[in-house]
Amino acid sequence: MSFSQTDITGVNPPVQYGTELLLSWTSTAAAGTVFQVYLNQQHVWSGVGLKCSIPLPGALSRIDIGTVGPGEAQINFGSSLPFAPAREVTLQWLGGTYEAADLAGFHVYGEPTPGGGIDFTTILSTIPAYTAGIITDGFGYGGYGQGGYGAAAGSYSWTSGPLSSGTWNWAVKPFDTAGNEGSAQMTAVAITAPPLPPALFSDMSRLHYVYTNTTNQTTLSWNASP
């Protein structure tokens, strides 16, 4: 039978309880049907009820709830589930003393909104070049020639927080012990993410309504998703 979501008719908003996330759903499946829950394609729960608790995710995550056939409760169907769209960006780059003998680290820059232009006045993160001042690149270290003729380079990375959909531009600049920056390494990454809930009104609600007695009609209003 494999994993199916055909009989899932609704999923209630998750509720955090301590270090757990409480999930509940409705289904047209017959009593005794086995359900499975996946967190980011990882099998985290099986059972015959319409609710469960799972470990609280540490970041925005995808949760899939569905039914499986008899004897399939512990079969992992995670590889057949679609990947959740990436909401974070991980930048990776090479750097080292070939850029400056007194290299101290790297500054990460980005955009306040996708396509809005990189803001070089705001440093998003500072990545040290070396731990405890111990140089780990240069002539005789690591892979030959990655950092220029005869010099090795170090590998660095930085991960953003959750992002909205769009093409985001990023820049990484090396800086020396005096704070002087070098040339920027730049890249662009496209993010396709599910929409966030509507932005809050001043009264902290997400939905307003106006009822008109003469027409017996209700008009709903909400803000755009941030």
C-alpha positions as CSV (number, residue, x, y, z in Angstrom):
1,M,0.0,0.0,0.0
2,S,2.8,2.4,1.0
3,F,2.4,5.9,2.5
4,S,-0.7,7.8,1.4
5,Q,-2.3,11.1,2.4
6,T,-5.5,10.6,0.5
7,D,-7.5,9.9,3.7
8,I,-6.1,12.9,5.7
9,T,-8.9,15.5,5.6
10,G,-7.4,18.1,8.0
11,V,-4.4,18.9,10.2
12,N,-4.8,21.1,13.3
13,P,-2.3,23.8,14.2
14,P,0.6,22.2,16.1
15,V,0.9,23.0,19.8
16,Q,4.2,23.2,21.6
17,Y,4.3,21.5,25.0
18,G,7.7,21.9,26.6
19,T,10.2,20.1,24.4
20,E,7.5,18.3,22.4
21,L,5.2,19.3,19.5
22,L,1.6,18.0,19.8
23,L,0.0,17.1,16.5
24,S,-3.6,16.2,15.7
25,W,-5.5,15.5,12.5
26,T,-8.8,14.3,11.0
27,S,-9.2,11.4,8.6
28,T,-11.8,9.4,6.7
29,A,-9.7,6.2,7.2
30,A,-11.4,3.3,8.9
31,A,-10.9,2.7,12.6
32,G,-7.7,0.8,13.3
33,T,-5.8,2.3,10.3
34,V,-2.2,2.9,11.0
35,F,-0.9,6.4,10.6
36,Q,2.7,7.5,10.2
37,V,4.3,10.9,10.8
38,Y,7.5,12.2,9.1
39,L,9.6,15.1,10.2
40,N,11.8,16.4,7.3
41,Q,11.5,12.9,5.7
42,Q,12.5,11.2,8.9
43,H,10.0,8.6,10.3
44,V,9.2,9.8,13.9
45,W,5.9,8.2,14.8
46,S,3.5,5.3,14.0
47,G,0.1,4.5,15.6
48,V,-3.6,4.1,15.2
49,G,-4.7,7.4,16.9
50,L,-5.5,10.8,15.5
51,K,-2.9,12.6,17.5
52,C,0.7,12.2,18.7
53,S,3.7,14.1,20.1
54,I,7.1,14.4,18.4
55,P,10.3,16.1,19.5
56,L,10.2,19.8,19.0
57,P,12.0,20.7,15.8
58,G,14.9,23.2,16.2
59,A,14.0,25.1,13.0
60,L,11.2,25.5,10.5
61,S,10.4,22.0,9.3
62,R,8.2,19.9,7.0
63,I,5.8,17.5,8.7
64,D,4.0,14.8,6.7
65,I,1.1,12.7,8.1
66,G,-0.5,9.8,6.2
67,T,-1.7,6.2,6.4
68,V,0.1,2.9,5.7
69,G,-1.1,-0.6,5.1
70,P,-1.3,-3.5,7.5
71,G,2.1,-4.6,8.7
72,E,3.8,-1.4,7.4
73,A,3.8,0.6,10.6
74,Q,7.6,0.4,11.0
75,I,8.5,0.6,7.3
76,N,10.3,3.9,6.4
77,F,8.8,5.6,3.4
78,G,10.7,8.8,3.9
79,S,12.7,8.5,0.7
80,S,9.5,8.6,-1.3
81,L,8.4,12.0,0.2
82,P,9.2,15.2,-1.6
83,F,11.9,17.4,-0.1
84,A,10.7,20.5,1.7
85,P,11.9,23.7,0.0
86,A,15.1,25.1,1.4
87,R,14.4,28.2,3.5
88,E,18.0,28.8,4.5
89,V,21.2,29.6,2.6
90,T,24.6,28.1,3.4
91,L,27.5,30.0,1.9
92,Q,30.8,28.1,1.4
93,W,34.1,29.7,0.3
94,L,37.8,29.2,0.4
95,G,40.2,31.6,2.1
96,G,43.6,31.9,3.7
97,T,46.9,33.7,4.1
98,Y,47.3,33.9,0.3
99,E,44.7,36.8,0.6
100,A,46.7,38.6,3.3
101,A,49.5,37.5,5.6
102,D,47.6,39.0,8.6
103,L,44.2,37.6,7.6
104,A,41.9,37.8,10.6
105,G,38.5,36.6,9.3
106,F,35.6,37.3,7.0
107,H,32.6,39.5,7.0
108,V,29.3,38.3,5.6
109,Y,26.9,40.8,4.0
110,G,23.4,40.4,2.5
111,E,20.2,42.0,1.5
112,P,17.3,43.2,3.7
113,T,14.9,42.0,1.1
114,P,15.5,39.7,-2.0
115,G,16.8,41.9,-4.9
116,G,17.0,45.0,-2.7
117,G,20.8,45.3,-3.0
118,I,23.5,44.1,-0.6
119,D,23.9,46.3,2.4
120,F,27.6,46.7,3.0
121,T,27.0,48.9,6.1
122,T,25.6,46.0,8.1
123,I,27.8,43.0,8.9
124,L,25.5,39.9,9.3
125,S,28.3,37.7,10.7
126,T,32.0,37.7,11.4
127,I,33.8,34.4,10.8
128,P,37.3,34.1,12.3
129,A,39.9,32.9,9.9
130,Y,41.7,30.8,12.6
131,T,41.0,29.3,16.0
132,A,43.3,30.4,18.8
133,G,45.5,32.2,16.2
134,I,46.8,28.9,14.8
135,I,47.3,29.2,11.0
136,T,46.0,26.2,9.2
137,D,46.6,27.1,5.5
138,G,49.4,28.3,3.3
139,F,52.5,26.7,1.7
140,G,52.9,23.1,2.9
141,Y,49.3,22.9,4.4
142,G,46.4,21.0,3.0
143,G,45.5,20.7,-0.7
144,Y,48.2,22.1,-3.0
145,G,47.4,25.2,-5.0
146,Q,43.8,25.8,-3.9
147,G,44.7,29.2,-2.5
148,G,47.0,30.2,-5.4
149,Y,50.3,29.1,-6.6
150,G,51.8,26.7,-4.1
151,A,49.5,27.7,-1.3
152,A,46.6,25.8,0.4
153,A,43.3,27.3,1.3
154,G,40.9,26.9,4.3
155,S,37.3,26.0,3.9
156,Y,34.6,28.2,5.6
157,S,30.8,28.3,5.7
158,W,27.9,30.3,7.1
159,T,24.2,29.5,7.3
160,S,21.5,32.2,7.3
161,G,18.2,32.2,9.2
162,P,14.8,31.4,7.5
163,L,14.3,33.4,4.4
164,S,11.3,34.4,2.3
165,S,10.9,33.5,-1.4
166,G,13.1,35.3,-3.9
167,T,16.6,35.6,-5.2
168,W,18.9,36.7,-2.4
169,N,22.4,38.2,-3.0
170,W,25.3,37.7,-0.7
171,A,28.9,38.9,-0.3
172,V,31.8,37.7,1.8
173,K,34.8,40.0,2.4
174,P,38.1,39.0,4.0
175,F,39.6,41.4,6.6
176,D,43.0,41.7,8.2
177,T,44.0,42.4,11.8
178,A,43.7,46.1,11.2
179,G,40.1,45.8,10.0
180,N,40.9,46.5,6.4
181,E,38.6,44.5,4.0
182,G,39.5,42.9,0.7
183,S,37.5,42.2,-2.4
184,A,34.1,40.6,-2.0
185,Q,33.2,37.2,-3.2
186,M,29.5,37.4,-4.3
187,T,26.8,34.9,-5.1
188,A,23.0,34.8,-5.6
189,V,20.7,32.0,-4.3
190,A,17.1,31.5,-5.2
191,I,14.7,30.5,-2.3
192,T,11.3,29.0,-2.9
193,A,9.5,28.8,0.4
194,P,5.9,28.3,1.5
195,P,4.2,31.5,2.5
196,L,4.3,32.6,6.1
197,P,1.0,33.5,8.0
198,P,-0.4,36.9,7.4
199,A,1.3,39.7,9.3
200,L,-0.2,40.7,12.6
201,F,-2.6,43.7,13.1
202,S,-1.9,46.1,15.9
203,D,-4.3,44.1,18.2
204,M,-2.0,41.0,17.5
205,S,-4.7,39.2,15.5
206,R,-4.3,38.0,11.9
207,L,-7.9,38.3,10.7
208,H,-10.4,41.1,11.0
209,Y,-14.0,41.1,9.9
210,V,-16.8,43.6,9.4
211,Y,-20.5,42.5,9.5
212,T,-23.1,44.6,7.6
213,N,-26.6,44.2,9.0
214,T,-28.3,45.6,5.9
215,T,-26.8,43.0,3.6
216,N,-26.1,40.2,6.1
217,Q,-22.6,40.0,4.7
218,T,-19.3,39.6,6.4
219,T,-16.1,41.1,5.0
220,L,-12.8,39.6,6.0
221,S,-9.5,41.4,5.8
222,W,-5.9,40.3,6.5
223,N,-2.4,41.6,5.9
224,A,0.0,40.3,3.3
225,S,2.3,37.5,4.3
226,P,5.7,38.9,5.3
